[in-house]
């Protein structure tokens, strides 16, 4: 991935891992926000329900709130924002998969679950040691989830839109393109965008080479006689649409899970209900 990683929102990321200092600052901001929200919520709930709770229910409520803020909150935020918590947003970072793709619910869940142990229970000691000993600066949660943090280099649009040839619609919708690497997809998108500015011979050579590389990850192959550019347009067009649909579904699922977690404290707060 020579020029970076392109994610679904059209944002180009630096493929190099973020620095330890920047990651640490982002994690510190996230931890501070979590503590403030947890303490504030505990004070509010306990202050309004203290007369109705005995010691056992009070402890249960504290555990439920702890799980909500240490696991439920970061999972929901990272899933909905595709890897950008408040701390990462402030420091210009994003968590991505090892292949450069956007994180999904399972990645965020593993990171948050392991983070309870390596960040909160050990005051970040394990996370710091693991991060410093890893070439990509991964903490233990990243190693298990297959993710790492990169810097957002900036947003940019494309001059030439993707176009799906009408005779390739049926083939593209049925084709398996899940194995296509993000780096290869980015290079193909860049060549298509610069195509009109290239010499005809260079344009044909580059698109033919990329079409051959992309076809190795697509099954079945395009219909015989399909021009290289039309094939690349169709694959990237379909890939973009599937990514948008998948991302929307995951955001809706994360929202539903957050609503369930949000209702748990109230279900526990009153043992007489």
C-alpha positions in Angstrom: 0.0 0.0 0.0 2.4 2.6 -1.3 0.2 5.6 -1.3 -1.9 4.9 1.8 -5.3 3.3 2.5 -8.6 4.5 1.1 -11.6 3.7 3.4 -15.2 3.8 2.5 -15.8 7.5 3.4 -13.2 8.5 0.8 -10.6 9.3 3.4 -6.9 8.5 2.7 -5.0 7.1 5.7 -1.3 6.9 6.2 -0.4 3.2 6.0 2.3 3.7 8.6 1.4 3.0 12.2 0.8 6.0 14.4 3.5 7.1 16.8 3.5 5.8 20.4 3.1 9.4 21.7 0.0 10.1 19.6 -1.6 6.8 20.4 -0.9 7.3 24.1 -2.5 10.8 24.0 -5.6 9.4 22.2 -5.9 6.6 24.7 -5.5 9.0 27.7 -8.3 11.2 26.3 -10.6 8.2 25.8 -9.9 7.0 29.4 -10.5 10.5 30.8 -13.9 10.7 29.0 -14.9 7.3 30.1 -14.0 8.0 33.8 -15.9 11.3 33.8 -19.0 9.7 32.2 -18.9 6.7 34.6 -18.5 8.7 37.7 -21.1 11.2 36.6 -23.6 8.4 35.8 -22.9 6.6 39.0 -23.4 9.7 41.0 -26.7 10.5 39.2 -28.1 6.9 39.5 -27.0 6.3 43.1 -28.1 9.7 44.1 -31.6 9.2 42.8 -32.0 5.5 43.7 -30.0 5.1 46.9 -33.1 4.7 49.1 -34.4 1.9 46.9 -31.2 -0.1 46.6 -29.7 -2.5 49.2 -26.0 -3.3 49.1 -26.4 -6.3 46.8 -28.3 -4.4 44.2 -26.0 -1.5 44.5 -23.0 -3.7 43.7 -24.9 -5.2 40.7 -25.7 -1.8 39.4 -22.1 -0.8 39.6 -21.0 -3.8 37.7 -23.6 -3.2 35.0 -22.5 0.4 34.6 -18.8 -0.7 34.5 -19.5 -3.2 31.7 -21.5 -0.5 29.9 -18.8 2.1 29.9 -15.7 -0.1 29.6 -17.0 -2.4 26.9 -20.4 -1.3 25.6 -19.4 2.3 25.0 -16.1 1.8 23.2 -17.6 -1.0 21.1 -20.5 1.2 20.0 -18.4 4.2 19.3 -15.7 2.4 17.3 -18.3 0.4 15.3 -20.4 3.5 14.4 -17.4 5.7 13.6 -15.5 2.9 11.9 -12.5 3.1 14.2 -12.6 6.7 15.6 -13.2 7.3 19.2 -13.2 10.8 20.7 -9.5 10.5 21.6 -8.6 9.3 18.2 -10.7 12.0 16.5 -8.8 14.6 18.6 -5.4 13.1 17.7 -6.2 12.4 14.0 -6.0 8.6 14.3 -8.2 5.7 13.2 -8.1 2.0 14.0 -8.1 -0.2 10.9 -7.8 -3.9 10.2 -4.4 -5.3 9.3 -5.3 -5.3 5.6 -6.2 -1.6 5.9 -10.0 -2.1 5.8 -12.4 -0.5 8.3 -13.0 -2.2 11.6 -16.2 -4.0 12.3 -18.2 -4.9 15.4 -16.1 -8.0 16.2 -12.8 -6.1 16.0 -14.1 -3.4 18.3 -15.5 -5.9 20.7 -12.2 -7.8 21.0 -10.3 -4.6 21.5 -12.6 -3.3 24.2 -12.9 -6.7 26.0 -9.1 -7.2 26.2 -8.7 -3.5 27.0 -10.6 -4.0 30.3 -7.7 -6.2 31.4 -4.6 -4.6 29.7 -5.6 -1.0 30.2 -7.9 -0.6 33.1 -6.9 -3.5 35.4 -3.2 -3.0 34.9 -3.3 0.8 34.5 -2.1 0.5 31.0 1.1 -1.3 31.9 0.5 -4.3 29.6 -0.7 -2.1 26.8 2.4 0.1 27.0 4.8 -2.9 27.1 3.1 -4.7 24.2 2.9 -1.6 22.1 6.5 -0.7 22.5 7.6 -4.2 21.6 5.5 -4.4 18.4 6.6 -3.0 15.1 3.1 -1.6 14.4 2.6 -0.4 17.9 -0.1 -2.9 18.6 -1.4 -3.4 22.1 -2.7 -6.9 23.1 -6.2 -6.1 22.0 -4.9 -5.2 18.5 -2.9 -8.4 18.2 -6.0 -10.5 19.0 -8.4 -8.4 16.9 -6.1 -8.0 13.9 -6.1 -4.2 14.0 -3.7 -1.2 14.4 -3.9 2.6 14.6 -3.0 4.8 11.6 -3.1 8.5 11.0 -5.7 10.1 8.9 -3.9 12.0 6.2 -6.8 13.9 5.0 -10.0 13.7 2.9 -10.0 14.1 -0.9 -12.6 13.4 -3.5 -12.2 11.7 -6.9 -12.3 13.7 -10.1 -13.8 10.8 -12.1 -16.8 8.9 -10.7 -17.1 5.1 -10.9 -19.4 3.9 -13.6 -21.1 0.5 -13.8 -21.6 -0.7 -17.4 -25.2 -1.9 -17.7 -24.2 -5.3 -19.2 -22.0 -6.0 -16.1 -24.6 -5.3 -13.5 -25.8 -8.9 -13.2 -22.3 -10.3 -13.2 -21.0 -7.8 -10.6 -23.8 -8.5 -8.1 -23.2 -12.2 -8.2 -19.4 -12.1 -8.2 -17.3 -12.8 -5.1 -15.0 -9.9 -4.5 -14.4 -10.2 -0.8 -10.8 -11.2 -1.1 -9.8 -8.0 -3.0 -7.1 -6.3 -0.9 -7.7 -2.6 0.0 -4.3 -1.6 -1.3 -4.9 -3.1 -4.7 -8.3 -1.5 -4.9 -6.8 1.9 -4.0 -4.2 1.6 -6.8 -6.9 0.7 -9.3 -9.0 3.6 -8.2 -6.1 6.0 -8.5 -5.3 4.9 -12.0 -9.0 5.2 -13.1 -9.1 8.7 -11.7 -5.9 9.7 -13.5 -6.8 7.9 -16.7 -7.9 10.9 -18.8 -4.6 12.6 -18.0 -2.4 9.7 -19.0 -1.1 8.9 -22.5 -3.3 6.4 -24.2 -0.6 3.7 -24.3 0.3 4.2 -20.6 -3.4 4.2 -19.7 -4.0 0.9 -21.5 -0.9 -0.7 -20.1 -1.7 0.2 -16.5 -5.4 -0.7 -16.7 -4.6 -4.1 -18.3 -2.0 -4.9 -15.6 -4.3 -3.9 -12.8 -7.2 -5.8 -14.3 -5.1 -8.9 -14.4 -4.2 -8.5 -10.7 -7.7 -7.7 -9.6 -9.2 -10.6 -11.6 -7.1 -13.0 -9.4 -9.3 -12.0 -6.5 -12.7 -12.1 -8.3 -14.8 -15.1 -9.0 -16.1 -15.8 -11.5 -14.1 -13.7 -13.9 -15.8 -11.0 -16.1 -17.6 -12.0 -19.2 -15.3 -12.6 -22.2 -14.3 -9.5 -24.1 -14.9 -7.1 -21.2 -12.6 -4.1 -21.5 -10.1 -3.7 -18.6 -11.4 -0.3 -17.5 -15.0 -1.4 -17.6 -14.0 -4.4 -15.5 -12.2 -2.3 -12.9 -15.0 0.2 -12.7 -17.6 -2.6 -12.2 -15.5 -4.3 -9.4 -14.8 -1.0 -7.5 -18.4 0.2 -8.0 -19.9 -3.0 -6.6 -17.3 -3.1 -3.8 -18.1 0.4 -2.7 -21.8 -0.3 -2.6 -21.4 -3.5 -0.6 -19.1 -1.7 1.8 -21.7 1.0 2.3 -24.5 -1.5 2.9 -22.4 -3.5 5.3 -21.3 -0.4 7.2 -24.9 0.8 7.6 -26.1 -2.6 8.8 -23.3 -2.7 11.4 -24.1 0.8 12.6 -27.7 -0.2 13.0 -26.7 -3.3 14.9 -24.4 -1.4 17.2 -27.1 1.2 17.9 -29.5 -1.6 18.9 -26.9 -3.1 21.1 -26.2 0.2 22.7 -29.9 0.7 23.4 -30.1 -2.7 25.1 -27.0 -1.8 27.3 -28.5 1.6 28.0 -31.7 0.0 29.4 -29.8 -2.5 31.6 -29.1 -0.1 34.5 -32.7 0.9 34.8 -33.8 -2.8 34.8 -31.5 -3.5 37.6 -32.0 -0.2 39.5 -35.4 -1.2 40.9 -35.5 -4.8 42.3 -39.3 -4.5 42.9 -40.1 -4.3 39.1 
